[in-house]
Amino acid sequence: MKYVLVTGGGGSGIGKTVAASSIGVILKACNPYLNTDAGIISPAERGEVFVLNDGSEVHMDLGDYERFLDVELTGDNDITAGKIYQSVIDKERRGDYLGKTVQIVPHITDAIQEWIKRVAMIPVDGREGPPDVCIIELGGTIGDIESRPFTEALSQFSCRAGPKNFCLVHVSLVPVINVVGEQKTKPAQYSVRCLRDLGLAPDLLACRSTTPLNKNVKEKLSQFCNVPVECIITLHDVPNIWHLPSLLKDQKGHEAILKMLGLACVAIEPKLDEWMKRTTCEHLHDPAVKIAVVGEHPYHANAYHSVFEAIRHASVACQRRLVVNWFPASDVVQETAESPDLHDKAWSLLKCADGVLVPGGFGHVEGKILAAKYARENNVPYLGICLGMQVAVIEFARSNLGLKDANSGELDAGTRHPCLILIPEVNPEMVDKLESAGVSFVGMDETGQRMEILELPSHPYFVGVQFHPEFKSRPGKPSPLFMGLIAASSGQLDTESTSLGLGNRPIPMKVLSGSSFGYPSGRKDGLLGLHSSGAALAR
């Protein structure tokens, strides 16, 4: 097994996950059998909680791995300090250590290494057989006290893996001082020094900067960081993260990594033609499609990360330039708006939207109800996810059944008309009334008791779902529900044949037929051919 470890220094949020994912993309083009170990250290309140197919709730970075590499991870791919410590405590309670003193070294560090080796052998891309390469991301910033057990474990692990079996890619910051326009190397030098102090040495330096590194800057980094010039890669600012694999390819990053792993013999020119089409169409296409997202955290860029990515996947597939207008649901209601100006702005954005999306959440229900009402009454395409579906039910009961105090029993225990209850969500006693008034519940669970999908057949596109389709959307394979929203919002959805007309290439859709959602046809799997699996490091 070959291992690629991705670390970061010089600051948080510099793009380790995207760098590690991009490495996975270009390595898949070179035909080794790849396993992605999404190792992350994730403090609380760092954006959305991503839900994996096995139900595990993990850091949002694992969602980026799944989207970039089109793989399916499990909870074991997310290695947290809590999981490691709990496993060691459980062993101690069972007597596995035979009464010995349990310490950070060797017990915690050994547990980390054993977890990595175990999960690294589990394929995540659907192919058979053990992977050839495992990519590990160590989250956080090098030098953080919380990550010390992990860095010690990985230092030991690099020695045990042996020559040609371990490659360390260090992502660091090379800021530009605006006053003089000079690229400063000290942050990168310092983070590499911290890395070496912890027993790890970089094989490849990936430098985040606003502009490509100058030749003299690369030479200086090479001298002071002890890394060959050809192993110093620039990850400069680009219009979107889909450009990153191309940056690595153009600078021969894949060749450097494969050479360090003794896999130079399998290196081929990465085929990124289909991938690169996505990097340009997002900016070139007109007209624009405007989507209003009525949520709770519009000022936290990562709160609805997967929702935004799913909208973007669909807009690229529909060849439309995407404009997303986020605003808090509280501003839709005059009494709860932060100011009259923000209330007016929210309604202005809502009324100029081509489509409305209400994602999952927990509060500001009345504002979301008004958004659903506006979309329904004005034939504006609407997609409600989780709470977005529930507010659509409440709004319809109030407006079309005359139940003015209809609400969720969870939100208002005293309501006389609980159209939603904790289990099974939509009140079974209300289903027939809602359907007789025009709602169609086209998807339900296997018991037939829990309503999972609703639509309004009389509306151009009004769909609510209890689940989260955004977690399954991929570049080149967008979620059909988001495809339906964007297509309807841009006048491309043929409601009679439920197909999308994209130029001369109609894409069949099963958006409105129960729980059978079809993906667009014609996509080829195995973009780059490398087999992958994964594990994650988190404190």
DRENGUTOR-508869 format. One line per 5 residues: number of its first residue (from 1); their letters; for each residue x, y, z of C-alpha. Coordinates in pm, whole numbers. Each point is the difference from the previous one (the first is absolute). Layout:
# residues N
NUM = a = X/Y/Z  ...
//
This chain:
# residues 539
1 = mkyvl = 0/0/0  120/349/-93  -96/302/213  -30/371/-83  -31/223/306
6 = vtggg = -126/358/-45  72/247/281  -44/376/30  175/288/168  13/376/14
11 = gsgig = -369/42/71  -335/-175/-1  -231/-27/-300  280/3/-258  -146/-286/-202
16 = ktvaa = 144/-331/121  -318/-190/-82  -23/138/-353  371/-65/-50  -33/-359/122
21 = ssigv = -311/-54/-214  175/144/-304  296/-231/56  -249/-285/-1  -148/124/-328
26 = ilkac = 333/17/-187  125/-329/147  -315/-173/-118  103/104/-348  325/-187/39
31 = npyln = -160/-339/68  126/-101/344  -269/-143/223  -83/286/235  -145/19/350
36 = tdagi = -95/336/148  65/35/369  -179/323/78  190/72/319  -133/311/167
41 = ispae = 21/180/329  -330/179/31  -84/248/278  -362/78/71  -200/256/-199
46 = rgevf = 196/-41/-323  -284/-1/-247  -261/-258/-90  -15/-354/129  35/-236/-295
51 = vlndg = -192/-327/17  154/-310/-159  -194/-282/-160  36/-216/314  -161/276/209
56 = sevhm = 322/127/157  3/372/72  343/136/-86  190/317/-80  -90/174/-325
61 = dlgdy = 345/-75/-144  -102/-360/-59  -272/133/-227  265/170/-211  183/-333/-29
66 = erfld = -315/-179/-112  -83/269/-255  350/38/-144  78/-370/-24  -355/-135/-47
71 = veltg = 53/-254/278  -210/-120/290  164/34/340  -108/-143/335  24/115/358
76 = dndit = 329/-187/36  155/240/-251  -40/275/260  258/-68/271  -59/226/298
81 = agkiy = 190/28/325  -320/-97/180  -25/-325/-194  366/-82/62  -10/74/372
86 = qsvid = -327/-192/41  143/-306/-176  308/5/226  -213/43/313  -223/-288/-109
91 = kerrg = 307/-222/-46  129/98/342  -337/-80/161  -2/-341/-167  345/-72/133
96 = dylgk = 168/-10/-340  304/184/138  40/-248/287  11/269/266  276/206/-161
101 = tvqiv = 2/378/30  -186/143/-299  182/297/-156  -12/228/-302  307/-181/-129
106 = phitd = -29/-281/-89  -369/-76/56  -170/303/-159  256/31/-281  -21/-373/-74
111 = aiqew = -381/20/-11  20/283/-256  238/-198/-221  -205/-318/25  -316/191/-98
116 = ikrva = 170/151/-304  135/-337/-117  -337/-169/47  -210/262/-178  259/49/-275
121 = mipvd = -71/-351/-123  -373/64/-48  -88/115/-355  -236/297/-26  -41/25/-377
126 = gregp = -186/-325/-62  294/-190/-142  121/-334/129  333/-78/162  229/195/235
131 = pdvci = 93/354/-104  351/100/-103  5/352/141  -161/151/309  -34/378/40
136 = ielgg = -9/132/356  -83/356/98  113/116/343  -242/277/85  74/314/192
141 = tigdi = 329/188/-8  340/-151/68  99/94/356  -352/-16/146  18/-163/342
146 = esrpf = -314/-203/-75  170/-180/-290  319/-104/180  -99/-369/42  -81/-15/-371
151 = teals = 325/159/-116  199/-234/226  -193/-298/-134  59/109/-360  370/58/67
156 = qfscr = 26/-360/117  -223/-113/-286  222/161/-264  297/-202/129  -195/-324/15
161 = agpkn = -137/47/-351  355/7/-131  168/158/-306  -214/55/-311  -316/-64/203
166 = fclvh = -63/340/160  -26/348/-148  -71/313/203  -161/297/-174  6/313/214
171 = vslvp = -241/283/-88  124/335/124  -60/370/-47  206/243/-204  -180/331/54
176 = vinvv = 40/308/-216  50/332/175  -222/234/-198  198/313/69  313/-134/-172
181 = geqkt = -148/-297/-188  269/-233/133  -58/-371/62  115/-77/354  145/-344/76
186 = kpaqy = 39/22/379  -339/-157/87  82/-302/-219  352/-25/140  -133/10/355
191 = svrcl = -270/-262/-57  256/-235/-160  227/54/302  -292/-91/229  -65/-307/-209
196 = rdlgl = 362/-114/27  -1/62/376  -285/-251/21  194/-267/-187  -150/50/-345
201 = apdll = 167/137/-313  -179/120/-315  67/-172/-332  -212/246/-195  -89/358/95
206 = acrst = -335/133/-125  -5/377/46  -322/197/30  36/349/-139  -206/258/-182
211 = tplnk = 228/-23/-306  236/-263/-148  332/-18/182  290/185/-155  305/-204/-96
216 = nvkek = 219/166/265  -264/-71/267  -1/-369/-89  379/-7/16  -3/168/341
221 = lsqfc = -258/-247/133  204/-287/-139  311/124/179  -158/67/337  -254/-288/6
226 = nvpve = 231/-266/-147  -246/-90/-275  106/-27/-369  -126/283/-222  -189/-248/-220
231 = ciitl = -189/-114/312  -131/348/82  -350/49/-142  -201/322/-19  -365/-16/102
236 = hdvpn = -90/357/-87  -346/154/5  -234/-129/-270  -365/78/-88  -121/-326/158
241 = iwhlp = 147/-307/168  -54/-218/-308  312/161/-151  229/-156/263  56/-342/-167
246 = sllkd = 105/183/-316  246/214/197  159/-313/145  12/-170/-339  155/300/-178
251 = qkghe = 278/13/260  64/-377/-21  -111/-52/357  -126/-350/-82  338/-99/-140
256 = ailkm = 182/122/312  -232/-191/234  5/-321/-201  381/15/-22  25/30/379
261 = lglac = -230/-302/35  194/-210/-247  -289/9/-245  159/206/-276  -42/-296/-233
266 = vaiep = -380/42/4  -1/377/-49  -197/114/-301  -132/338/-107  -315/56/210
271 = kldew = -310/21/-218  -187/297/141  -193/114/-307  -346/-69/144  104/133/339
276 = mkrtt = 131/325/-147  -324/68/-187  -160/67/338  257/264/87  -97/228/-288
281 = cehlh = -371/-49/-62  -83/145/340  125/340/-113  -75/5/-371  -368/-87/-19
286 = dpavk = -280/251/-25  -269/68/87  28/-24/374  -235/-197/222  -75/167/334
291 = iavvg = -74/-224/298  -120/143/331  115/-209/296  -207/75/309  193/-134/298
296 = ehpyh = 135/75/343  375/47/-43  52/212/-313  314/162/141  182/-327/70
301 = anayh = 139/-105/-337  16/-369/88  -334/-39/176  -168/-123/-320  311/-112/-186
306 = svfea = -149/-317/-150  -317/183/-103  203/260/-187  214/-268/-166  -311/-192/-109
311 = irhas = -152/317/-152  327/66/-178  21/-356/-138  -350/40/-144  61/345/-145
316 = vacqr = 311/-123/-180  -195/-297/-141  -277/236/-113  257/241/-147  -114/296/202
321 = rlvvn = 200/257/193  -100/-34/363  -91/291/225  -84/-100/357  -164/256/228
326 = wfpas = 12/-107/364  -202/176/268  -128/-96/346  -360/-112/31  -40/237/295
331 = dvvqe = 29/297/-238  -300/-120/-201  -226/73/298  -28/369/82  -20/-57/376
336 = taesp = 318/-208/16  210/178/-263  315/166/127  -105/324/-168  -263/129/-243
341 = dlhdk = 267/27/-269  96/-366/39  -367/-98/-10  -43/189/-328  320/-151/-136
346 = awsll = -113/-355/83  -326/46/-186  177/166/-291  233/-300/-34  -292/-239/34
351 = kcadg = -207/172/-266  283/18/-253  93/-368/45  -50/-255/-276  -22/-274/262
356 = vlvpg = -27/-35/378  179/-250/222  -68/-48/371  267/-232/148  -4/-193/325
361 = gfghv = 12/190/325  -158/48/339  -155/344/33  -151/315/-153  -286/-214/-127
366 = egkil = -243/282/-77  241/163/-244  50/-330/-179  -375/-54/-14  -40/338/-170
371 = aakya = 272/-93/-251  -180/-326/-82  -329/187/-29  149/253/-239  149/-275/-219
376 = rennv = -325/-198/-8  -230/291/-75  226/152/-266  98/-323/-179  367/47/94
381 = pylgi = 193/-331/6  51/-117/358  210/-267/167  -42/-58/371  243/-225/185
386 = clgmq = -85/-149/341  -142/303/184  -56/150/-345  -244/-281/-73  -166/36/339
391 = vavie = -65/374/-37  -152/-70/-342  -246/-239/166  -84/255/270  -48/278/-255
396 = farsn = -227/-213/-218  -212/-105/299  -42/361/106  -75/139/-346  -193/-282/-168
401 = lglkd = -163/-183/288  -93/315/192  188/-118/311  141/336/103  187/-134/305
406 = ansge = 136/-311/-174  352/-67/118  246/-265/98  -77/-166/331  370/19/74
411 = ldagt = 6/379/-48  -337/75/158  -118/-264/243  -329/186/46  -106/15/-365
416 = rhpcl = -348/-134/-74  111/-117/-343  336/-179/21  65/-81/-363  349/-113/99
421 = ilipe = 90/-220/295  335/-128/121  -58/-349/-140  -74/-56/-286  34/372/-90
426 = vnpem = -311/64/-213  -301/-81/222  -169/-312/-150  -337/147/92  70/297/-227
431 = vdkle = 130/-187/-305  -337/-63/-166  -112/359/60  317/140/-148  -16/-229/-303
436 = sagvs = -365/80/-63  95/368/-8  275/-50/-259  316/-127/172  140/-323/-141
441 = fvgmd = 221/-211/226  200/-186/-263  258/-160/228  -23/-168/339  197/-239/216
446 = etgqr = -29/-378/-27  -279/-7/260  -210/247/-198  -46/210/316  269/265/-36
451 = meile = -43/246/-286  343/64/-153  -73/190/-323  -279/238/-98  -80/195/-312
456 = lpshp = -272/227/-128  -100/-138/-343  -168/328/-92  323/195/56  290/26/-251
461 = yfvgv = 239/-142/263  -89/-15/368  178/-286/177  71/-73/365  212/-283/136
466 = qfhpe = 66/-115/353  348/-132/-82  311/190/-110  72/-49/-372  284/252/8
471 = fksrp = 227/-258/164  -22/-227/-306  61/262/-269  328/-22/-192  172/207/-271
476 = gkpsp = -116/-151/-328  -271/-195/183  -223/262/164  -291/-86/224  -316/-35/-214
481 = lfmgl = -196/210/249  242/290/-38  7/-57/-374  -376/33/1  16/323/198
486 = iaass = 260/161/-227  -165/-129/-318  -341/128/105  151/330/113  166/49/-339
491 = gqldt = -291/-117/-215  158/-330/-97  -228/-246/176  -253/-165/-227  -273/-78/250
496 = estsl = -190/-224/-240  287/-238/-72  190/78/323  320/50/-195  256/274/-18
501 = glgnr = 72/153/-338  365/99/3  58/128/-349  -41/-300/-229  68/-243/281
506 = pipmk = -312/-86/202  75/-160/335  -268/-233/135  -108/75/354  -215/-189/247
511 = vlsgs = -46/294/230  -369/-43/59  -43/-374/22  13/-116/358  338/-81/147
516 = sfgyp = 149/-114/-331  232/285/-89  198/-60/-316  342/151/-65  81/161/-334
521 = sgrkd = 126/-258/-243  328/-5/-185  244/46/288  303/-224/5  120/-120/339
526 = gllgl = 365/-39/87  110/344/-118  364/-68/71  17/-372/73  167/5/342
531 = hssga = -153/-216/274  -56/166/337  -90/-57/362  23/222/305  43/85/368
536 = alar = -10/328/187  197/159/281  -189/235/229  39/115/355
//
